[in-house]
Amino acid sequence: MGETLDRQLGLLRSQLVYRAIPWRGAQLRRFYRRFVPAGGLAFDVGAHLGNRVAAFRQLGARVVALEPQPDFVRQLQRRFGGDAGVTLLPQALGRAPGRARLMVSPRTPTVTTLSGDFIERAGASPSFKGVSWQAGPQVDVATLDGLIARHGQPDFVKIDVEGFELEVLMGASRPLPALSFEFLPAMRDVALACIDRLEALAGPGHYRYAVSLGEQLQLLRPQGEPADALREWLRALPHDGPSGDVHAWGPGAGSGTRR
C-alpha cells in the first residue's frame, strides 16, 4: 500500500512539474527550434512524461522516445500511442545491448537511474536530501548505434538519464549532429568525460558547446564555445551550483533547417 501511494505521489509530482505551467510548451518549441528542424528526426532518451516529445512533434519532427519506467511508458502510450510520428520504446540506452536493473525513486521518479555511482554521489548532495532509491525492474538496454541503424540518423538527441550519460555516448561510434546531456555539479567529471567522448568521436573543434541551467530553456552563450572553454566553466562551478544541460552541435547543425 505504501509503495503504491509513493508511486502515485511521484507521478502526480511529475505531472505538476512538467504539465502545470501553461506556457511551457511554447517555451520548449522556441528553445528547441534551432536544433530540431521540421521534417527531421529527434531521439528523446529518458522521455519521462513526454513534454519534449510533444515539442519536437509540434516542430514537425519525427520522434523516437525511450523511457524504461513502466508508469511513464503507460502515460506516453496514452498520450502518443495514436501518433504515427512517434515511436515509443520501453527501454534504456547504454554502451552495449543487454539488460540492467533500474534503481527507482518512487516519490521522485525523475531521478530514477541505472547508475549506482549517481545514487552514491549525487544522493549525498544537499539538493537530494530526502531522496531514496530501491531496486526496480530489469529493463532492456540498447545502444545509440543500434537505434540509428533501425531508425536513421537523428538531427538531435536529448539525453536525460541521471548519471548514465557517458554510458549512453559510449554506445555511439560516430558523431551526432546535435545533442544535449544533463550535468550535475556533484558529478561534473561525468560531464567532462562526455565532452571528451564527443571530441574523440568527431575530432577536436567539431562541436560548439553551450549550457542551459535548470529548466530556464535558454543558452548562456547561444553562439556556443569550444570544448576547452566549457571544461573550464564546469571545473569552476561551485559544488552547490546549479545543474542543467550541456548542448553540443556540429557544423551545419543548430540552425533549425533540414540538412
N, C-alpha and C positions, 0 to 999 in steps of 0.2 A: 504493500500500500504506500509506504513512504517513498520507495523508489519511483513508483508511478506518479506520485504527486510532484516529486522533484523534476521528472521529465516534463510534466505538463507545465510547471512553472518555468522551466528552461525554455520551452517552446514559446510560451507567452512572452517571456522576456525578449527573445529574439524577434518576435513579431513586432513588439513595441519599438525596439531599437531600429529595425530595418524598414518598417512599413508605416510607422505612426507620423512621420514627417511628410506632409502632403506635397511639398515642393522638391523632395529628394530625387524623384525620377528625372525631373528637368535638370537638376544639378549633375546627375550621373551622365545624362546624354551630352550635356555641354562639355563635361570633362573628358569623356572617352571618345568624342568625335574625332579628335586628332589621331587616335590610334586605331579606330575600328571603322573602316570605310564601308559605305553602302555596297552590297554585293560581296562583301568579304567574309572571312571566317574567323571566329573567336573561340578560344578554348577558355572555359571558366573552371579552374581546378580548385575545388573547395567552394562549390556554388551556394551552399547553405540554403537560404530561402529564395534565392534567385533574383535579388534586386539588380545585380549586374547582368544576369541573363536577359531580363526584361529590357534593360537599357540597350544592350547590344542588338537585340531584335528590333527595337524601335529605331535604331540607327540603320537598319536594313541588312544586318549581317546574319549569316547562319551561325548557330552556336552549338558547340559540344560541351555539355555541362557534366562535371564529375562531382559526385557527393557520396561519401561512404556511409553517412549516418542514416539508418533506416527511417527515423522520424522525419528527416528532412527530404529524403528521397520521396516519401509519400506526399509531402507538401509540394515538391517540384512536379510530381506526376499530376497532381490535381491542377496545378497552375499552367503547366506547359505540355501535358500529355497529348493534347489535341493539336499541337503546333508542329507541322512537318519541318519547320526550320530549326527545331531544337532537338538534339539527340541527348537523351539523359542516360548517364552511365553510373550505376551504383557501385563505384569503385574508387580507389585511390591511385596515385602515381608514385613511383619510386625509381631506384636505379636499375632494378631488374624485375621481371614479371614474377608473380608468386602470390603468397597470402601473408597477411600481417594482422596483428591484433590492435584494434583501436583502444586507446585509453580515453574514456569518456568522462565528461564533467556534466552530470545531468542538469544541474541548475544553471550552468554557464556553458551551453553546448558550443559556443563559438570558439572555445579553447580545447575542444576535443582534438587529439593528436595521435600520431604514430611514433612520436619521438619521446623516449624516456628521458633524454637529455633535456628536452624542453620542460618536462614536468619538474625535474630536479632543479634546474637553474632559473627558469622564468618563474616557476612556482614559489621560489624563495624571495622574489622581489615584492616590495610593498603593494604594487598595483594588483597583485594576485592574492592578496590577503583574503582568506576565507574560501578560496577555490580549492576543491579537492577532485581527484580523479579515481576512477575504478576501471577494472578490466571490462571491456566491451566485446562486441562480436569480432570474429575473424572476418576480414574483408579481402576482396580481390585487389591485387596491385598490378597495374600495367605500367608502361613507360611512355615518355613523350614520343620516342621513335615509333613505338607501336601505334600510338594514337595518330601520328602523322601519316604512317603507312596506310592506315584504314580510312582516315577522314580527309586527308590533304594537308598542305602547308597552311598553318594559321597566319593571319595578319597580326594577331595579338593573342597573348596568353596571360591570363591573370592567375597568379599562384598565391593562394591563401591557405596554408597548411600547417600553421603553428609549429615552427621549428624544423619542419621537414623540407624546407625549400631547396637546400643543396641536394638532397636525395632526389628530388624531382628533376633538377637540372642535370644531375649525373645520368639520367635516363635519356638525354639528348646527345646525339653525336654530330649535330650540325647547328649552325646559328639559327636563331629565331628572328624574324623581322623586328618584332617589338614585344615587350613583356613587362610585367610587374611582379615583384615579390615583396612579402612583408618583412619588416625588420623590427627587432626589439633591442633597446639599449643593453639589456642584461645578456643578450646573445648576439652582440654586434659581430663577433667572429664568424657566425654563420653567414651574415650578410656580406662580410668581406670575402668569405670563401665563395659565395655566389658570384660576386664580381670577378674574382679570379677565374671561376669556371667559364663565365661568359667571355672574358678576354681570351681564354685558351681556345674556346670554340671558334671564335670569329677572328682572332688576331687583335693585337693592341691597336687602339684607336678606332675600331669599327663602331663601337657603341657610344652614344651620348647618354648621360645619366641625369636624372632629376628626382627629387624626393617630394612626396606629399605626406603631410602629417595627419595622423588620425583619420577622421572622416571629413576633413576640410575640403577635399576634392579640388585642390589647386596645387600646382607645382611651384616649389620655392624658387626655382630657376628654370622658367619654361623653355629657354633656349638649350638647356642641358649643359653638361660639363664633362670633361674626360674622367676616366676611371680614377686616376690619382687624386683628383680634387674631391671626389665623393669618398674615397677611402679616408682622406684627411678629415673630412666632415664627420664621418662615422666614428673615427677614433677619438675625436674631440667631444663627442656627445656625452653629456653627464649620465651617470648610471641611472639617475631618476628622470632622465629626459623623456621626451615623447616618443612613442612608437609611430610607425607609418609604413609607407610603401616606397620601394625604390622602383623607378620606371627606367627602362632602357630601350633605346631604339637605334636601329642602324640606318645607313644611307637610304633615303627614299621613303623611310617609314615616318610615322608621326605627322603626316601631312593631311590625313583624313581622306585621301583619294586612293582609289584602287590601283595597285601597281601592276 
